[in-house]
Amino acid sequence: MYVSEVERIAAEGSGLHFDAVHTTVQQLEEFDIDGLAWKMKRDAPHLWGTLVVILSVLVHNTNQKVNYLQCMLGIFLQSAHTPQKVVETLARMGLSISVTSISLAVLSLSKESNRTIKSLGCTMLAAYAYDNFDVDLKTSDQRVEKSNDTLKHLTSGLLFLLQHGTSLDDLRCSHFLWERFKDLLGEPEFVDAIPVVKTPIIAAHAMEFINSTVSGNIQAITGLLAQARIHDPKDRDDEEMPDISDYVVLFHGDLGTAECVHAILQCRAVEDSPWNRCQYVIFVPGLLHLKMAAADALWRAFIHPVAARHDDTSLMHDVGILRPKETGIYQSKPRFRHMHQLITYSGICRRLDCWRSEVANLDPRLTSLEAFVDTKPTFTQLKDIATIIACKYVASSGLERVRHKPGSQRDMQFENVLIINKYMLLYEELTHAMNVGDIGRVELCIVAWILVFKATGKHKYAAYMTEFLLNVHFVYPAGLRRAIRYSMLVNPSGQQGKFCSVDWCVELNNLFIKVINSGKFSNHTIPHIILESPLVQVYRNLHGVFQKHFLHNHVTTRRQEADMSLTFVELCTYFKKNQLHRMQVGRSSKLCVDDLMDVGHTLMEKTESELGQDAVEDDEESFLTLDDVAVELGL
């Protein structure tokens, strides 16, 4: 690369050749050192960058205070956990600042982060998200004064700027909500398409609190607000500190945090001031944890029952081909990653088999999708076939009529396949809506998933999400409703299709804090973790700068997509052999899988009926149910 650049600027057409024999006055008068530098930078950018580094080292050796490049490199080495010996060696060579100077720079950055957090917090237009993480500080020596419990519990937090037109007036509803919920304060949630705007995210200092308890959540909430320069208005000794009395603040988290926050609001409702009763807290559930609950619900319905694993068309047989060494994990209790991959991969192959089966129905000569592709179908034809597939191979209301027929006239395995297809598509729809920021479609999916949660025994999630949607659509003022909806999905990159949930950002922040930036050896301590916890994004940005300017090739944080083509071929071949999407009258199954939404709706009606009978008439509002939300959303 450097050789080619040298050859380029040395070529005759570069404009840098000077014929001394034919020198003219005009050439001397038009000589411009800045223009010469610009040409060299244009034609040899990498060589020019190397020259800048060499000049920086030479100037630094002349005057130690000229150390801009050395400071940048020193902080980069700190973020990359470079050994101290290497840093000191580079400092002696004039390429970096000393270890002591790096520590002072990190301390300065931490203080600057504090100022940024306070600046955003004082605007009162910040949403907060927090979660717990554990750090195991193992030690080789056991002493009396040291606890044998090396597992330390901390809480991390993020601040998000509320965008999309959210104003202070939208959040100025604390007293309105308190008057409405003096005895029972509920929780909130979301709706429609979010504009693609890059979301500013600021990491807060980690806190040594356990947010799995009610008291720990109180400490986490007040600790985050304290970092944002928000305290009890009664103790207000800072004129620039905002008065939170009339405002609400959005806090994002998972279901466990939501239960603790709900308990806080209940037990503190008797306090005499808005601050003491945490009147300002509005809790918003994280969509990542909702998606995890959805994956778990599908496991409970289609894999956990032993009878559901025996049919040749069952989801467990897909596991045997996609993950043959992990069948035990799927039978016991798979993690979210396992179920997400299974739903994604199996869903792709099942839909491909739907296409193969339907194409063969239209033209028996087309025995494979490859043969169909060779016919060069038009886009209109593809849409028509897709419509047929959606109606024919996905469970609908007509399935209930089929199941009233005698067993000898039914294909029970085919019926189960249609139900599996239905809920795999529902999961894919939720995933797609979250990725593109279509919060309206996310809400429509949530209504369906609430029924699934109810049918699979996830009653807490069903009840909480129902209450949340009711509050958002029928209780909260319009401004607050919009602020909540548009803050549930954020876009850190500002790119189309790159939306992610707030709790996903918190989990990523936790990963960087406890795995990448937690320090090593003697630096692997709680004070060090807390000190550098707000610098996660600073370090990531710095890595990007150095990777760009120092030509770090093959560096990425994205995991390469696995080549699943051969595995997909094997699974599709298995589907074709067992006639997955072709009805065979008389084919029986050891388990007739119920349509989860039908089961959930029946259970919801029973619950709502019981609650409706217990509801007191002196309530000013009519009794609201999930059906009211469905009507509001146009379902």
N, C-alpha and C positions, 0 to 999 in steps of 0.2 A: 504494500500500500504506500509506504513512504517513498520507495524507489520510483514508483509510477508518478507520484506527485512531483518529485524532483525532476524527473524527465519531462513532465508537463510544463513546469515553469522554465526549464532550460531550453525548450523547443523554440524554434525561430519565430513562430507565430504568437508567442506569449506576450510580445511587446516589451520584453526586458532586455533585448539585445541593443547594444550601443556601438555604432561604427565610429571609432575615434578618428579614423582617417577623414571622414566626411562630417565632422562636427560642425553644427551651425549655432548661431546666437539664439535662435528661436528655441532650440533644444535645451539650452542652458536656462533660458528664462522660464520655460514651461516645466522645468523639473519640480516635482512635488513629492516629498518624502511620504506624505499621507497617502497619496495616490499609489505609490509603489507598495506601501504596506497593504493597502486594500486589495491590490492585484494578487499579492502573494497569499493573502488570507483567503481570497476567492478561489484561487487555483490549487492551493495546497492547505486546506483547512486543518487536516490532522497534523501535518508538519508544523503548522503555525501554532497549534495548541501545545505541541511539545516544546516549541521555542519559548512560549509563555511560561511554561513550568521551569525551564532552565533559567530564564531571566529572573523569575521569582526567587529561585534558590540563591542566585548570585546577589540579588539585592538584599535578601534576608541575611546573608552572611556579612553584608556591609553594615546593615542597620537592623537589629533584632526586632524593632517595632514594625517593620514592614513585613507582616506575617499573615496576610489575608488568606493566601492559598494554604499555608501551613495550618492555620486554624481550622479551615474547612476539612482538610485531610485528617487532622487530629480528632475532630468530632466524628468523622466517618469511621476512623479506626476504633473509637470508643463504641459506636453503635454496632460495629461488627465483632466486638469482643476480642480484639487483637491482643495477644499476650503483651505484657508490660515490657518485656525485653525487646520485642520488635518495635514497639512505639519509641522507646528510648533510643534505639539504634537509628531509626528514621529521623528522630529529633537531632541527633548528633550530625546527621548528614544534611540537615537543613531542610528536610522535606516535611517535618511535622513540628508541632509545639510539644512541650514536655508533658509528662503525665500529670504533674501538678497543675499546669495551665489548663489541661483538658478537664480536670475535675472542677476547676473554677468556672470554665465555660459551661459545663453541664449544670452547675448550680445557678449560673446566670440565666440559662435557658429555662430552668424550672421556675425561677422567679418571674420571668417574662410570661410563662404559661399561666402563672397565678393571676397576673394582671389581665391577660386575655380572658380568662374564665370570669373574673370579676366584671370586666367590661361587658361581656355578653349577658351575664346574670343580671346586671343592673338595668338592662333594657326591658326586663320582664317578658321578653319574647323568646325565651329559651325553653325547650323541652328537655327533660332529664331521663336517662336510662341507667340502670345499675344492675349489677349481678355479682354473685359471690364467686371467688376462685380460691383454690387451696394450693399452698406451696409447702413442699416437704423439705425442711432444712436439716438434712441428715448430717450427723457429726460422728466422728470416729471415737472421740473421747467422751466418757460419761462422768459427769461431776455432780456433786450434791446440789450446787447452786443452779445447775442447768436442768430444765424439765426434760423428762424422757419423751414427752409428747412433742415430736418434731414437726407435726403437721399443723401449719398455721392457716387460719381462715381470714381472708381479706375480702374487701368489696371494691370493685372498680366502677367507674361511672363515666358517662359521656354526656356532653351537652350538644343539642342540635338547635340551630336557629329556625324558628318557625317562619316559613315562607308562604308564598302563594297568596299574598294579600292579608295575612293575619295581622290584626292590629291589637293595641292594648284594650280597646273597647270590646273586642271579641272575648277577651279573657276577664273582663271586669264584671264578673257574675258570681263572685263568691257568696255574697249575702243572699242573692236570689236562690242559689242552690241550697244554701243552708236553711233558709226558710221553708224550702220545699221538702227537705229531708231532715227535719229536726230529730226524728226518731229513727229513721232508716236511710242512710246515705249509700246509694248504689255506685256502681262503677260504669265507665263509658266505652265507646268504639266508633266506626268508620263508614265511607261510600265513594264514588265516581272517579273519573280519569285525572291523574295528577300530571301537571305540566313537567316537561323534562328540564329541570334546573339543577345544577350542581349544588349539593347540600353541604354547607360548612359543618364540620364535626370537630369538636374540641374535646380532647381527653382530659378528664379530671384526675386529681391525685387519688391513688388507691387509698382505701381506708381500712383500718384493722378492726372491722366490725363483722359480725356473723349475721347476714341478712336472712337466715333461715328461721329466725325468731322474730317475734313482734317487737321486742326492745331493740334488736339489731336493725330492723327496718326503720324504726324511729331515728336511731343514730345515723343510719345511712342517708335518710332524707334530709335531716337537719345538717348533716355534714356536707352534703352536696350543695345545699343552699348557702352554707357558710362560706364555702369556696367561691360561690358566686356573689358574695358580699351581701347576702340577704339573711337578716337575723330577726329576732322578735322585735316588732315595732316598739314595744315598751322599753326595750333596752337600747333604743336607737341613739347612738352617740356620734354617728357619722352623717353629716348633712347630705352626702351623695348616696347614701344607702336608700334604696327604694322601699316604700311602704307597701307590704304585700297584703294588707288587710282586705282590700277590695278585689283582689285578683286571685285567679287560680293558676296552678302550675301543672303541666302534664308530666307524668312519670310513667315510663314504659318498663315492662318486665314480664315474667312468666306467671303461670297460674299460682305457683307457691307464693310468690311475692304478692300477687293480688289478694290471696287469702289473708296474708299478714296485714296488708294495707287496709282491707275491709275490717279486720279486727281492731286496728288502730282507730279508725273512724267511729266504730261502734263504742269502744270503751272510753274514748275521749270526748264523746258527744256531750258530756255533762260539764266540761270545762267552760270557763266564762269568757275566754277570748278566742278569736279566730285562729291565732297562732297555736295556742295550747290544744285546741281540738283538731288541729291539722285540717282546718276547713278549706285550705287552699289546694289540697291534694286531689287531683283527678288522675285515676289510674287507667292506662291504656295497655291492653294485652299485646304481646309480641306475636307476630304472624309466623315466625319460624317455629315457635313452640306449638302453635295451632297446627302447622303442617306436620310436625312430629306426632302430634296426637292423631291426626288423620291417618298417617302411615301405621300407627299402632292399632287403630281401629280396624284397618283392613287385615292386619295379622290376626286379630282376635276373631274375625269373621271367617277367613278363608284358610288359615293355616293352623291356628291353635286347636280347634276341635280335631280330635284324632280321626274321627270318621270322615273329615273333609280331605284327608291326605291320600286316600286309597284309590280314588278314581284315576284313570289314565289322563283325564282332562283337568285334574286338580292343579292348583298353583304349586303344590309341593313337588310335583314331577318337573315343573319348570326349574325349581331350585336344584334338582338333581343334575340338570344339564348346565345351568348357568353357574352354579356354585357347588360342585359335587363334594368338595371337602368341607363345606360349611352347613350341611344339612342338619347337624345336631344343634347348631346355633339357631337356625330358623325354627326348629321344633320347640326349643326352650324359650328363649327371650331375645330376639335379635335387636340390635341397636338400630337407630334411625338410618344410618348409612346403608345397612344391609337391606332394609325394607325399601328405601328410596331406589336403590339400584335394581332390586327385583321388580318393583312396580314399573320402573322406566323401561328396563330391558324386556321383560315379559310382555308388557303392554305393546311395545313396538312389534314384537314378533306375532302377537295375537292379532293385531290390526293388519299386518301383512298377510296373515292367513285368511282374514276376512276378505281382503282384496282378491287373493288367489281363488277362494271358493266362489265368490260372486262373479268374477271374470269367467270362470269355468261354466257357471250357470248360463251366462249370456252367450257363450260360444264354446261348446265342448272341445273344440280343437285347441283352445288356449289352455294347455295343461300346466302352465307356469307363468309367473309374472314376467319372466324374461321374454316369453313368446308374446305376451300382451304388449310389452314395451316396443317390440319390433313392429307392431301394427301402427305405431306413432299416433296414439289417440289424441284428440283435441282436448283443450282445457274444458270445454263444455261437457264433453263425454266424461272426463274425470270427475267433474262436479256432480253430474247425474249419478254416477256409480257411488260416489261418496255419500250422497243423500240416501240411496238405497241401503247402503251398509249401515248408516246411522239408524235407520228404521228397522232393519231386519236382524242385525246382530248385536243390538244393545237392548237390554231389558226395558220394557215399557209397561203401561197399564194393561196391555193385552195379555201379559204373562199370567196374571192372576186367573183369567178365564181358562187358559190352557191347563193350569194346575188343578182345575176342578174335574178334568177328564179322568177316566180310569187309568191306572198305571200302565196297562198294556197299550194304550194309545198315546203315551207320552215318551219323550226322551229327557229323562231327568238330568243327565249329565249336560246335555245341550242347554237346558234351562239354567243350570249353574254357571255355565260359560257365559251366557248373556248377562247374568248379574255381575260376574267378575269384570267383564268388559265395561259395564256401566260405571262401576266405581273406580276403575283404573282411569277412565276418561275424566271422571270428576276430579280425581287427583291431578291429572295433567292440566285440566282447566285452571285449577287453583294455582298450580306452579306457574303457568303461563301468565295469568293475570298479575301475579306478584312480580314477575320479571319485567313486565312492560308497564307496570304502574297503573293498571286498570283497577282502581280501588272499588269502582262500582261492581265490576264482575267478581271481585274478591268477596264482596258482601253477599252477592247472590249465591256464591259457592258456600259461604259460611252457613247460610240458612239450611242448605242441604246437609252439610256436615254436622250441624247440631242434631239433626234427626239420626244420623249415623252414630254419633257419640251416644245418644240415648239408647239406641238399639244394641250397642256393644258394651254397655255397662260403664261408660265414661260419663256418669251422671253429673259430676262436678263441672266438667268442661261444658256439657250441654246447658246446665243451669246458668253458669257464669256468662257464657257467650250470649245466651238469650237475654239475660238481664242487661248486658252491655248494649246489645242492639236496640233494645227498648229505650234505654236511656238516651242513646244517641239520636234516635229518630223521633222520640216523643217527649223528652224531658229537657235536654240541653238547649240553650238558645242557639240561633242559627249560626252566629259567629263562632261559638265554641264548637259546634258540630262540625263546621268546615275545618277548623284548626285541627281537630282530632283526626278526621278522615285523611287530611292531606299530610299528616305527620307520621302515619303508621308505616309508610314506605318512603325510604330516602334514596337519593341517588348520589353517592360519593364521587362518581366520575363525571356526572353530567351528560352521560351518553344514553341514547335510546336503547331500551331493552336491558339496562343495567341497574334496575331498581332492586333494592334488598330491604328486608325488614330491619327495624331498629335493633331488635334483640340479636340478629345475626351480626350486626356491627359490634355489639357489646361482646359477643362470644369471640369474634376475631381480635378485638382489643385485649381480651383476657389471654388469648393464645400468645400474642406478642409480649405481654407483660410477664407471664410466668414461664414461658419457654424460651423466647428469643432475647428479651431485654432484662431478664432477672438477675444477670450477673453470674460470675463463676467464682468458685473457690472462696476466698475471704470476702469477696463482694456479694456473695449470695446471701444477703441478709434482708430483713424486713425494711429497715431504713433505706437501703439502696433501691429496693423495689418500689417503695413509695416515692422516692426522689425522682426516679426516671419514668414512672408510670405515665405522666402527662406528655412525655416526649416520643411516644410511639410513632405518631404521624410525622414529627420532625425528622426522626431517624429514617423513616421510610422515604420521605421526600429527598433526603440527603443521599441515600443509596441510589435513587433514580438519577440524581445529578451526576454522580461519579460514574455510574454505569453508562451514561450517555457520553460524557466527555472523555472518559478513559477507555472507551470501546470495550466494555465487558460484554463479550458475546455469550449467547446461549444462557442468558440469565432471565428468569421469569418466575413469577409467583403462581402462575396458572399451571394446573396439572394437565398434562397431555391426555387427550381423550384416548381411552383404550380402544384398540382395534378389535371389535367384537364381531366382525363379519363372519368368520368361520363358525363361531359359537351360534350366531343367529341362524346361519344356514342349517346347523344341526337341530336347533330347536324348531325351526319352521318345518323341517323334514319330519320331525316327531309329530308335529301338529297334523301334517298332511296324512301321515300313516294312521293316526287315531281318529281321523275325521272330526277334528275339534269343532268345526263350524258347519257341519252337515248333519241335519237331523236324521237320527236312526230310531224309528219308533220301536219302543220296547226296551231301550237301553236304560238300565236302572242305576241308582246311585245309593250309597250307604248314608248320605246326608243330603237332604233337600234344603239348599241354602235359601233362606227367606230374603226377600228384598228389604234391605236394611232401612230404607226410608219409610217404607210402609210400616214396619215394626216400630220405628222411632216415632212416627206420627201417632200411632195408636197409644203408645206410652205417654207421649206429650199431652194428648187429649185427656188421658186419665188423670195425669198430674194437674193439668190446668183446671179440670173439673173439680178436683178436690180443693185446689187453692181458691177457685171461684166461689165455692160454697162457704169457705172460711172467711172470704173477703168481707170487710165491714162496709155497710152502706154509707156511712158518714165520710168515706173517702171521697174527695172532690173529683177524682178522676175515675173513669170507667176502668174495669179490669182489663189490662193489656196482655196479649199473648203473642207467640211467634207468628201466628197467622196474620196479626196486624202488621208485623214487620214485612211479611211476604207481600201483603197488599200494598204497603208503602213502596216497596221496591219494584212493584209491577209484575210479581210472579203470578 
